[in-house]
C-alpha cells in the first residue's frame, strides 16, 4: 500500500507536473495571496468557531499576516 503524499509533495506535484502545471502555479499563488489577505484583516472574534480548535484564531491570523507579507514581497503587490 502506498502512502499519501504530504502537503508539500502534493502541491509540488500539482505545480510541476501535468498539462496545466504553469497555470496551476499561478492559480495556487493567487489563491494563497487572496486568502491570506482576507484572513489578515480579520479579528480573533471573527473566527469564534476556531476558539477551541487545534489552532487558535490569534495564531491563524498571525500566520495569515506573515504569509500575506511574504506574498506581497514576492509578488511586488502593494499592502492592503
N, C-alpha and C positions, 0 to 999 in steps of 0.2 A: 504494500500500500504506500503510495507516495504522499509526502506531506504537502500541505498547502503552503504557498509562498507567504512570507511575512509581508507587511505593508510596503516596505521599501522595494522588495523584489517585485511585488505586484504592480506598483506604479512604474518602476523601471521598465518592466515588460511592456506595459501599455505605451510608454513614451519612446521606446526604442525599436519595437518590432511591430510589424503589421503594416498594411497598406495606408493606414491613416496616422502613423506614429508622429509625424511632424505636426499635424493638426491637433492630435491628442495632447502634445506638449503645450501648445498654445491654449487649448481649452482648459487643461488642468491648472496651468499657471494663472489664467484669468479667474477661474473658479476659486482658487485659493486666495487670490488677491481680494476679490469681492467679498468672500465670506469673512475673511479676517478683518476687513474694513468694517463690515456690518457689526460683527461681534465687538470690535474695539470701541464702538460708540455706545454700547450698552452699559447699564448699571447692574451691579450684582442682583438687585431685586427684580430685574427683568428676567433673570434666569432662575427664578424661585424653584422650578422643578428639578434643578440640579443640586439644591441645597444639601440633601442627604446622600448624594451620589458619590461615585468614585472620585470625581474631580469637582472641586468647589467652583462656584460661579466666579469668585475672585481669581482663581488660578486660570480658568478658561479665558477670562477677559485679559488677564496679563499676558497669556500666551498669544492671544489674538493681536494684541498691541505689538508684541515683539515680531511676530510673523508679518504683520502689516508694514511695520517699519522696514524690515528686511526686503519685502517685496517692492516697496516704494524705491528703496535704494537700488535694487536690481533692475527694476523696470524704468526707473527715472521718472516716476509719477509724482505729481505734487501731493502734499499732505492734505488729507480730508478731515 
